[in-house]
Amino acid sequence: MRVPVVHQQARRRRARYARLLWNGAEILVTLGLVLMLLVVHQLWWTNRQAREGAERKVQALEREWEGGGGGGESDTAGGGSVSDGGSASPGDGDGDRGGDRSGVGSRSATDSDSAANPRPRWTQAYAILTIPRLDLRVPVAEGISKGNVLNKGYVGHYPGTAQPGRAGNFALAGHRNTHGEPFRYINRLRRGDRIEVETPAAVYTYVVDRTLAQTSAGDGGVIREIPRSAVRPSYGYSDPGYYLTLTTCTPEYTSKYRLVVWGKLGSMRPR
């Protein structure tokens, strides 16, 4: 009668394979948990944090204006520097500073509050944007720096474009996803929808007029004084006016293209 022979080497080999498989499974589970936490942080925590901060800033501006103060206080001591940005093209990126060139040679009743609304400091929250259809009410800050403006849940004003109610193009950028995502649903805006911009001196009501569903990230024509797409020239305007431009990334969760909504100034009332 034969006695079974136990092959110790084969058993040790199988044990090593089992340990490798177990260790690999542990690593995959750990990586999955880390990725899940990153997704939760980006899609939930940054939104919650930015929205709460933006709401507090709106309330602070309202209290300040009710108390007879001027524009909102600066969010950074001494403002920013030109090194914070690059070219002012539509998007969720950093923009350089520049003068308001859009209203040169043009004046109207809506320009009379310029003394009450001095040029805002870099990254200063100085106005409130309200879009009733989207139930949106967020601060407007000077510049489109990600760290100091957009990632705080604010809407950023493109430097070099007109200020609220002024002749030219009052152009704004905002995140579509994460960090408060104030412009996530601007694709739902339709012609005739109201958009209000409040300053210490007045409330300006713009009316949505046109939408450009997709253009390149570098299409600077959409934020010019007379906005017209440089990529799709059939979209835009030919005559001077009082325009509002909203820009954000598209499709969602990407930054490849830009979505643009244009409006025209409909009315102004003093505060």
Beta strands, then each sheet from edge to edge (+ up, - down):
strand 1: 125-131
strand 2: 136-142
strand 3: 155-157
strand 4: 168-173
strand 5: 194-198
strand 6: 202-216
strand 7: 242-250
strand 8: 257-270
sheet 1: 1+ 2- 3- 4+ 7+ 8- 6+ 5- 1+
end
